[in-house]
Amino acid sequence: MTFSSSLPQERQPRLADSLRADALMEEDVAWSQEIDEERDGDQYDRSERAALRRVAGLSTELEDVTEVEYRQLRLERVVLVGVWTSGTVQDAENSLAELAALAETAGAMVLDGVIQRRDKPDPATYIGSGKAQELRDIVLETGADTVVCDGELSPGQLIHLEDVVKVKVVDRTALILDIFAQHAKSREGKAQVSLAQMQYMLPRLRGWGQSLSRQMGGGGSGSAGGGMATRGPGETKIETDRRRIREKMAKMRREIAEMKTSRDLKRQERRRNKVPSVAIAGYTNAGKSSLLNRLTGAGVLVENALFATLDPTVRRAETPSGRIYTLADTVGFVRHLPHHLVEAFRSTMEEVGDSDLILHVVDGSHPVPEEQLAAVREVIRDVGAHDVPEVVVINKADAADPLTLQRLLRAEKHAIAVSARTGQGIAELLALIDRELPRPEVEIEALVPYTLGKLVARAHSEGEVLSEEHTGEGTLLKVRVHEELAAELQPYVPASA
């Protein structure tokens, strides 16, 4: 993608005025201090600070008239805006391209995308008052009804920017919450999303006009309304709404805690049976569910959309050597994942923290897969899973640039390239899982009577069978098992062993 070098001709006079105002009023205009001999922080080019830069190739507007008419009935038409504070132009464009993918997943039509070069977001309007007016012009020009900002805006920034552009303003956090709300299927998933949405909404309740400033309570003695014990300031409508939201949040937390109990019991049962567990974690749309299906034949929904999986799926799997383990598909991560979501989905993400091995899936065809790896590891640290062994699975190897694959395989010590779509590298991955999973610590040889078939079955499901021979007296097993099962097999150890 490329940037246009300047704004359209008709905006030039307004731009000159805007620049003069910026030079006088905005504290963070670095180029206004070029006359100083000493360097004061990062200095940006005049041309970079002067304009909103359009990001090409983001529009998803359709050509076919009938399809356009159909989609306009149900889709929001959005303009994306980002603040580029650090990194390269390509980093800024990649970030806005990801925001475009999020907007499309939420069901929006992206009309345009612009970025503003600043050392930090404007505390009042995110992009500065002059640029907010230019953004208003772009909104009018494209016919957009929503502006989506690539960052989490404070309540004040949202209100001030909305007041200038005169259309709805949504930040990145609200957009991700909306996608989660659309994709939540289970009762627990819906409850977690509702809790995160209420946590986000609470400080952002806004009173429109006087309707939300009404107070319960009567006036003075001459007031027609009210009566005894009703006089006084009372509670405004917005305070009532906040109180109700807090009450709902408390109720939702109790419900999530109750639902968490059943999953904890299942996890404890697997631990008691010493069944090793593998968690598939990774960036959203990296192909985690496709990999789960390829490894287990689980038949989980696979969709080319961000956050298609919200509810954890746990499936039974078997290594090439016959060892049983569980494989859990988890919710996808994304850069700057809202803190509310990390908190709300903590119980779901515990599958990662309690696993014996993490398969960290990364999209090998992504322009900057290293950024995805860093973002996921940040969330893994947040949920306390940093001590769990990790294997980096570079998925979509069939569509990846060979140089990118080589770079990743060199940089990551424990890495393997696969394609869940074609099956490339899956056999090698299964063998790697077999090697990496913790092995039972006790090796024992036992002659188990045929009447105790259940004990043999447990040796197969909970341990690693090294050899098995059927004799006249019973089944001669040589196995590696955990201590509890070794104690049960001890009476059947031959005297010669």
Secondary structure per residue as TSV (DSSP state, phi and psi in degrees):
chain	resnum	aa	ss	phi	psi
A	1	M	-	360.0	149.6
A	2	T	-	-127.1	157.9
A	3	F	B	-95.2	147.3
A	4	S	-	-75.7	145.8
A	5	S	S	-75.9	-24.4
A	6	S	S	-154.1	171.0
A	7	L	-	-78.0	160.1
A	8	P	-	-54.4	153.3
A	9	Q	G	-57.5	-37.6
A	10	E	G	-69.4	-11.3
A	11	R	G	-96.8	-1.2
A	12	Q	H	-59.2	-48.7
A	13	P	H	-58.1	-44.4
A	14	R	H	-63.8	-35.6
A	15	L	H	-63.2	-43.0
A	16	A	H	-60.6	-43.4
A	17	D	H	-62.6	-42.0
A	18	S	H	-61.9	-40.8
A	19	L	H	-63.7	-42.7
A	20	R	H	-62.4	-41.5
A	21	A	H	-65.1	-42.2
A	22	D	H	-59.2	-44.0
A	23	A	H	-61.9	-32.6
A	24	L	H	-86.4	-36.9
A	25	M	H	-104.8	-32.8
A	26	E	-	-90.1	126.6
A	27	E	T	-69.3	-27.8
A	28	D	T	-94.9	22.0
A	29	V	-	-84.4	101.2
A	30	A	G	-68.8	-37.2
A	31	W	G	-71.4	-13.6
A	32	S	G	-72.9	-10.6
A	33	Q	G	-108.9	20.8
A	34	E	T	-65.1	-21.6
A	35	I	T	-72.2	-19.1
A	36	D	S	-68.6	140.4
A	37	E	S	-74.2	-36.8
A	38	E	S	-83.2	142.5
A	39	R	-	-78.3	129.6
A	40	D	-	-118.3	86.0
A	41	G	S	76.0	-172.7
A	42	D	-	-71.1	131.9
A	43	Q	-	-104.3	131.2
A	44	Y	-	-109.1	149.5
A	45	D	-	-61.3	148.4
A	46	R	H	-55.3	-45.1
A	47	S	H	-65.6	-32.8
A	48	E	H	-68.5	-40.3
A	49	R	H	-77.9	-15.5
A	50	A	H	-78.2	-23.8
A	51	A	S	-143.9	154.7
A	52	L	-	-71.9	132.3
A	53	R	E	-102.1	126.4
A	54	R	E	-75.2	137.2
A	55	V	B	-100.0	116.4
A	56	A	T	-75.6	155.6
A	57	G	T	80.3	12.8
A	58	L	-	-92.1	-19.1
A	59	S	-	-64.4	133.8
A	60	T	-	-113.5	19.3
A	61	E	-	-65.3	137.7
A	62	L	-	-92.5	155.1
A	63	E	S	-88.5	-40.7
A	64	D	S	-67.1	125.1
A	65	V	H	-62.7	-44.7
A	66	T	H	-64.3	-38.4
A	67	E	H	-69.3	-38.4
A	68	V	H	-59.7	-47.3
A	69	E	H	-61.6	-40.6
A	70	Y	H	-64.6	-45.7
A	71	R	H	-70.2	-32.0
A	72	Q	H	-67.6	-19.3
A	73	L	H	-70.8	-27.3
A	74	R	H	-123.9	-9.1
A	75	L	-	-107.1	146.9
A	76	E	E	-84.7	145.7
A	77	R	E	-103.3	117.4
A	78	V	E	-121.9	150.4
A	79	V	E	-114.2	131.9
A	80	L	E	-96.0	143.8
A	81	V	E	-141.4	132.5
A	82	G	E	-129.9	156.3
A	83	V	E	-110.0	121.5
A	84	W	E	-97.2	105.2
A	85	T	-	-104.4	-25.1
A	86	S	S	-154.6	169.4
A	87	G	S	82.9	-168.9
A	88	T	-	-93.5	171.6
A	89	V	H	-58.9	-40.2
A	90	Q	H	-63.0	-38.4
A	91	D	H	-61.1	-43.8
A	92	A	H	-63.7	-42.0
A	93	E	H	-67.0	-40.9
A	94	N	H	-61.8	-39.4
A	95	S	H	-63.9	-42.5
A	96	L	H	-71.5	-32.8
A	97	A	H	-64.6	-38.2
A	98	E	H	-65.9	-39.4
A	99	L	H	-61.9	-38.4
A	100	A	H	-62.1	-41.9
A	101	A	H	-64.5	-38.7
A	102	L	H	-63.2	-44.2
A	103	A	H	-62.6	-41.9
A	104	E	H	-65.2	-40.0
A	105	T	H	-61.6	-35.2
A	106	A	T	-74.3	-9.8
A	107	G	T	99.8	22.2
A	108	A	E	-100.0	162.4
A	109	M	E	-109.2	117.5
A	110	V	E	-82.5	121.5
A	111	L	E	-98.0	-35.5
A	112	D	E	-161.7	161.1
A	113	G	E	-145.5	132.9
A	114	V	E	-134.0	152.3
A	115	I	E	-127.7	152.6
A	116	Q	E	-121.2	126.3
A	117	R	E	-82.3	116.0
A	118	R	-	-145.8	159.2
A	119	D	S	-79.0	-23.0
A	120	K	S	-160.3	153.4
A	121	P	-	-59.9	145.7
A	122	D	B	-66.1	130.1
A	123	P	T	-66.6	-19.7
A	124	A	T	-94.5	-52.9
A	125	T	T	-122.8	13.2
A	126	Y	B	74.8	-44.2
A	127	I	S	-117.6	2.7
A	128	G	-	94.2	148.7
A	129	S	H	-64.9	-40.1
A	130	G	H	-64.3	-43.3
A	131	K	H	-70.8	-29.8
A	132	A	H	-62.6	-39.0
A	133	Q	H	-64.8	-40.8
A	134	E	H	-64.8	-37.2
A	135	L	H	-63.3	-37.0
A	136	R	H	-59.6	-41.1
A	137	D	H	-62.4	-41.2
A	138	I	H	-65.5	-39.2
A	139	V	H	-60.5	-45.2
A	140	L	H	-64.7	-41.1
A	141	E	H	-65.7	-39.4
A	142	T	H	-90.1	-16.3
A	143	G	T	76.9	26.3
A	144	A	-	-73.4	154.0
A	145	D	S	-117.4	1.1
A	146	T	E	-149.0	142.2
A	147	V	E	-112.5	129.6
A	148	V	E	-112.7	122.1
A	149	C	E	-98.1	138.9
A	150	D	S	-86.9	68.5
A	151	G	S	169.7	170.2
A	152	E	-	-93.0	119.2
A	153	L	-	-93.6	146.1
A	154	S	-	-73.0	161.0
A	155	P	H	-54.4	-39.7
A	156	G	H	-65.1	-41.9
A	157	Q	H	-62.3	-42.3
A	158	L	H	-59.9	-47.1
A	159	I	H	-64.6	-46.8
A	160	H	H	-66.5	-41.0
A	161	L	H	-67.5	-38.8
A	162	E	H	-62.2	-39.2
A	163	D	H	-62.9	-30.9
A	164	V	H	-83.8	-49.5
A	165	V	H	-81.9	-15.8
A	166	K	-	65.5	18.3
A	167	V	S	-132.6	171.8
A	168	K	E	-64.5	137.5
A	169	V	E	-115.3	130.1
A	170	V	E	-125.2	138.1
A	171	D	E	-99.9	174.8
A	172	R	H	-58.9	-39.8
A	173	T	H	-62.6	-47.4
A	174	A	H	-62.1	-36.3
A	175	L	H	-64.8	-46.1
A	176	I	H	-64.5	-40.2
A	177	L	H	-60.5	-38.9
A	178	D	H	-64.4	-41.7
A	179	I	H	-63.8	-43.6
A	180	F	H	-60.7	-40.8
A	181	A	H	-62.7	-37.5
A	182	Q	H	-69.4	-33.4
A	183	H	H	-97.1	-11.0
A	184	A	-	-67.3	128.3
A	185	K	-	-113.9	-43.5
A	186	S	S	-78.4	164.9
A	187	R	H	-62.8	-40.6
A	188	E	H	-68.3	-41.8
A	189	G	H	-59.8	-43.5
A	190	K	H	-64.8	-39.7
A	191	A	H	-65.3	-41.2
A	192	Q	H	-64.5	-41.3
A	193	V	H	-66.2	-43.4
A	194	S	H	-59.4	-41.8
A	195	L	H	-63.3	-45.3
A	196	A	H	-63.1	-40.2
A	197	Q	H	-64.5	-40.5
A	198	M	H	-68.6	-37.1
A	199	Q	H	-61.9	-37.9
A	200	Y	H	-71.9	-40.1
A	201	M	H	-73.4	-32.0
A	202	L	G	-52.3	-51.6
A	203	P	G	-78.2	-4.9
A	204	R	G	-108.4	9.6
A	205	L	-	-60.4	133.4
A	206	R	-	-125.5	132.8
A	207	G	-	-85.7	117.6
A	208	W	-	-90.0	112.8
A	209	G	T	64.4	-146.0
A	210	Q	T	-93.4	-8.3
A	211	S	G	-62.3	-34.4
A	212	L	G	-92.9	4.1
A	213	S	G	-105.5	6.2
A	214	R	-	-62.7	142.2
A	215	Q	B	-114.4	139.5
A	216	M	S	-77.4	143.5
A	217	G	S	126.0	158.1
A	218	G	B	-94.1	175.2
A	219	G	-	-91.2	-146.5
A	220	G	S	-78.8	-168.7
A	221	S	T	-66.4	-23.9
A	222	G	T	-88.3	0.4
A	223	S	-	-71.6	139.1
A	224	A	S	-71.1	-37.8
A	225	G	S	-87.2	178.6
A	226	G	-	77.8	-161.9
A	227	G	-	167.5	-162.8
A	228	M	T	-62.7	139.7
A	229	A	T	67.7	12.7
A	230	T	-	-113.6	-2.4
A	231	R	B	-81.6	156.6
A	232	G	S	120.2	173.7
A	233	P	-	-64.8	-32.6
A	234	G	-	65.5	-151.6
A	235	E	-	-126.4	126.9
A	236	T	B	-71.1	161.5
A	237	K	H	-60.6	-39.3
A	238	I	H	-67.5	-34.4
A	239	E	H	-66.7	-38.7
A	240	T	H	-61.1	-44.7
A	241	D	H	-61.6	-42.5
A	242	R	H	-63.3	-42.0
A	243	R	H	-62.8	-42.0
A	244	R	H	-64.3	-39.4
A	245	I	H	-64.2	-42.7
A	246	R	H	-62.1	-39.5
A	247	E	H	-64.5	-42.2
A	248	K	H	-64.3	-39.2
A	249	M	H	-63.0	-42.2
A	250	A	H	-62.5	-41.8
A	251	K	H	-64.2	-41.6
A	252	M	H	-65.0	-39.3
A	253	R	H	-63.3	-38.6
A	254	R	H	-64.1	-42.7
A	255	E	H	-64.3	-42.7
A	256	I	H	-64.2	-39.2
A	257	A	H	-62.5	-38.5
A	258	E	H	-67.5	-41.7
A	259	M	H	-68.2	-31.2
A	260	K	H	-64.2	-29.9
A	261	T	H	-60.2	-42.6
A	262	S	H	-65.3	-38.2
A	263	R	H	-70.6	-35.1
A	264	D	H	-61.9	-40.0
A	265	L	H	-63.2	-42.6
A	266	K	H	-63.5	-39.6
A	267	R	H	-67.0	-40.2
A	268	Q	H	-64.0	-37.0
A	269	E	H	-62.4	-42.1
A	270	R	H	-66.2	-38.1
A	271	R	H	-66.3	-40.5
A	272	R	H	-63.8	-35.9
A	273	N	T	-84.1	3.2
A	274	K	T	57.6	37.4
A	275	V	-	-85.9	118.8
A	276	P	-	-64.5	151.6
A	277	S	E	-126.8	142.9
A	278	V	E	-123.3	130.9
A	279	A	E	-109.5	133.5
A	280	I	E	-96.2	114.4
A	281	A	E	-121.6	162.0
A	282	G	E	160.7	176.6
A	283	Y	B	-66.2	153.0
A	284	T	T	-62.1	140.4
A	285	N	T	66.8	23.4
A	286	A	S	-83.3	-12.7
A	287	G	S	103.7	29.0
A	288	K	H	-66.3	-46.6
A	289	S	H	-66.3	-36.8
A	290	S	H	-62.3	-39.5
A	291	L	H	-67.3	-42.0
A	292	L	H	-59.0	-45.2
A	293	N	H	-62.3	-40.5
A	294	R	H	-67.0	-37.3
A	295	L	H	-79.4	-31.0
A	296	T	H	-125.1	-13.3
A	297	G	-	67.4	34.9
A	298	A	-	-71.1	-26.4
A	299	G	-	72.5	30.9
A	300	V	-	-76.4	147.9
A	301	L	-	-53.9	127.4
A	302	V	-	-120.5	126.5
A	303	E	-	-144.4	138.7
A	304	N	S	-81.4	69.6
A	305	A	S	-149.5	154.0
A	306	L	T	-74.3	137.4
A	307	F	T	58.7	43.0
A	308	A	-	-69.4	-27.1
A	309	T	-	-107.9	121.4
A	310	L	-	-119.4	-30.3
A	311	D	S	-95.4	128.1
A	312	P	-	-64.5	135.6
A	313	T	E	-112.8	123.8
A	314	V	E	-112.8	126.0
A	315	R	E	-128.0	150.3
A	316	R	E	-83.8	138.1
A	317	A	E	-139.1	169.2
A	318	E	E	-136.4	135.8
A	319	T	-	-78.3	165.1
A	320	P	T	-56.8	-27.7
A	321	S	T	-86.5	0.5
A	322	G	S	95.9	7.6
A	323	R	-	-79.5	137.9
A	324	I	E	-89.6	138.2
A	325	Y	E	-150.2	166.6
A	326	T	E	-106.4	147.7
A	327	L	E	-124.0	121.9
A	328	A	E	-113.4	127.2
A	329	D	E	-91.9	131.9
A	330	T	-	-119.8	169.5
A	331	V	-	-63.7	143.0
A	332	G	-	-74.2	152.2
A	333	F	B	-103.6	167.7
A	334	V	-	-151.8	157.3
A	335	R	T	-59.6	142.4
A	336	H	T	55.1	43.2
A	337	L	-	-60.6	127.0
A	338	P	-	-54.4	136.4
A	339	H	H	-58.8	-36.1
A	340	H	H	-57.9	-39.4
A	341	L	H	-71.3	-40.6
A	342	V	H	-59.4	-42.1
A	343	E	H	-67.3	-47.4
A	344	A	H	-65.8	-36.3
A	345	F	T	-96.3	14.1
A	346	R	H	-58.3	-40.8
A	347	S	H	-64.3	-36.7
A	348	T	H	-67.6	-40.2
A	349	M	H	-75.6	-7.1
A	350	E	H	-64.0	-21.7
A	351	E	H	-56.9	-34.5
A	352	V	H	-71.6	-47.5
A	353	G	H	-64.9	-30.2
A	354	D	T	-94.0	4.5
A	355	S	-	-82.6	163.9
A	356	D	S	-90.6	-19.1
A	357	L	E	-154.0	136.7
A	358	I	E	-106.8	124.7
A	359	L	E	-91.9	103.3
A	360	H	E	-88.8	101.2
A	361	V	E	-86.8	130.2
A	362	V	E	-128.7	144.5
A	363	D	E	-78.9	106.7
A	364	G	T	-67.4	-19.2
A	365	S	T	-89.6	-1.5
A	366	H	S	-72.1	146.9
A	367	P	S	-58.2	-39.5
A	368	V	-	-132.1	76.8
A	369	P	H	-64.5	-25.3
A	370	E	H	-61.1	-35.5
A	371	E	H	-64.4	-39.6
A	372	Q	H	-63.4	-43.7
A	373	L	H	-58.6	-45.4
A	374	A	H	-64.4	-41.6
A	375	A	H	-64.7	-41.3
A	376	V	H	-68.7	-40.7
A	377	R	H	-64.5	-30.9
A	378	E	H	-63.1	-43.7
A	379	V	H	-71.0	-37.2
A	380	I	H	-59.7	-39.6
A	381	R	H	-64.5	-39.5
A	382	D	H	-60.6	-35.1
A	383	V	T	-93.4	10.1
A	384	G	T	74.7	31.3
A	385	A	-	-110.8	22.2
A	386	H	T	-71.7	-16.0
A	387	D	T	-90.9	-6.9
A	388	V	S	-77.4	132.3
A	389	P	-	-56.2	143.7
A	390	E	E	-128.7	136.6
A	391	V	E	-118.1	123.9
A	392	V	E	-84.5	118.5
A	393	V	E	-104.9	108.3
A	394	I	E	-85.0	100.5
A	395	N	E	-86.0	170.2
A	396	K	-	59.8	37.2
A	397	A	T	-62.7	-26.6
A	398	D	T	-69.0	-23.2
A	399	A	T	-107.5	0.2
A	400	A	S	-86.3	155.1
A	401	D	-	-70.9	126.1
A	402	P	H	-55.1	-34.7
A	403	L	H	-66.4	-38.9
A	404	T	H	-64.0	-42.3
A	405	L	H	-60.4	-46.4
A	406	Q	H	-61.0	-41.2
A	407	R	H	-62.6	-43.6
A	408	L	H	-68.3	-42.9
A	409	L	H	-65.8	-30.9
A	410	R	H	-72.8	-41.5
A	411	A	H	-73.7	-35.3
A	412	E	-	-100.4	121.6
A	413	K	S	-66.4	-44.1
A	414	H	S	-104.0	83.7
A	415	A	E	-140.4	150.8
A	416	I	E	-146.6	139.7
A	417	A	E	-97.6	129.1
A	418	V	-	-139.0	170.3
A	419	S	-	-134.7	110.5
A	420	A	T	-65.2	-25.8
A	421	R	T	-74.3	-45.6
A	422	T	T	-97.6	-16.4
A	423	G	-	91.6	0.3
A	424	Q	T	-62.2	128.1
A	425	G	T	79.2	-1.2
A	426	I	H	-67.9	-40.7
A	427	A	H	-61.2	-42.4
A	428	E	H	-65.1	-35.9
A	429	L	H	-66.5	-42.8
A	430	L	H	-61.2	-41.1
A	431	A	H	-65.1	-36.6
A	432	L	H	-66.3	-42.0
A	433	I	H	-60.0	-43.0
A	434	D	H	-58.0	-41.7
A	435	R	H	-72.3	-36.6
A	436	E	H	-82.2	-26.3
A	437	L	S	-66.0	143.0
A	438	P	-	-61.7	138.7
A	439	R	-	-100.5	147.6
A	440	P	-	-56.9	146.1
A	441	E	S	-89.3	-19.7
A	442	V	E	-106.8	126.5
A	443	E	E	-101.7	129.9
A	444	I	E	-146.0	150.1
A	445	E	E	-117.9	128.8
A	446	A	E	-141.6	146.0
A	447	L	E	-104.7	98.2
A	448	V	E	-91.5	126.1
A	449	P	-	-59.2	151.0
A	450	Y	G	-64.2	-21.5
A	451	T	G	-71.4	-14.1
A	452	L	G	-109.4	53.1
A	453	G	H	-60.7	-30.6
A	454	K	H	-63.0	-34.2
A	455	L	H	-67.5	-38.2
A	456	V	H	-65.9	-42.1
A	457	A	H	-61.9	-39.5
A	458	R	H	-66.6	-36.8
A	459	A	H	-61.8	-36.3
A	460	H	H	-71.4	-42.0
A	461	S	H	-81.9	-32.5
A	462	E	H	-104.7	-14.7
A	463	G	S	-127.0	-164.3
A	464	E	E	-122.5	111.8
A	465	V	E	-81.4	116.5
A	466	L	E	-85.7	-37.8
A	467	S	E	-155.1	154.9
A	468	E	E	-146.5	128.5
A	469	E	E	-138.3	131.9
A	470	H	E	-94.0	118.5
A	471	T	-	-115.0	-178.6
A	472	G	S	-67.7	-29.9
A	473	E	S	-89.1	-24.0
A	474	G	S	162.6	-161.7
A	475	T	E	-95.7	119.2
A	476	L	E	-89.9	112.2
A	477	L	E	-110.9	136.7
A	478	K	E	-116.9	113.0
A	479	V	E	-137.5	158.7
A	480	R	E	-108.5	121.5
A	481	V	E	-137.5	168.2
A	482	H	-	-77.7	168.7
A	483	E	H	-60.7	-39.6
A	484	E	H	-63.0	-45.4
A	485	L	H	-71.0	-33.7
A	486	A	H	-60.2	-38.6
A	487	A	H	-64.6	-36.7
A	488	E	H	-72.4	-29.3
A	489	L	H	-84.7	-16.0
A	490	Q	G	-53.9	-42.2
A	491	P	G	-60.8	-18.0
A	492	Y	G	-105.1	12.6
A	493	V	S	-73.1	123.7
A	494	P	-	-58.9	149.7
A	495	A	T	-62.1	-29.6
A	496	S	T	-77.4	-14.4
A	497	A	-	-73.7	360.0
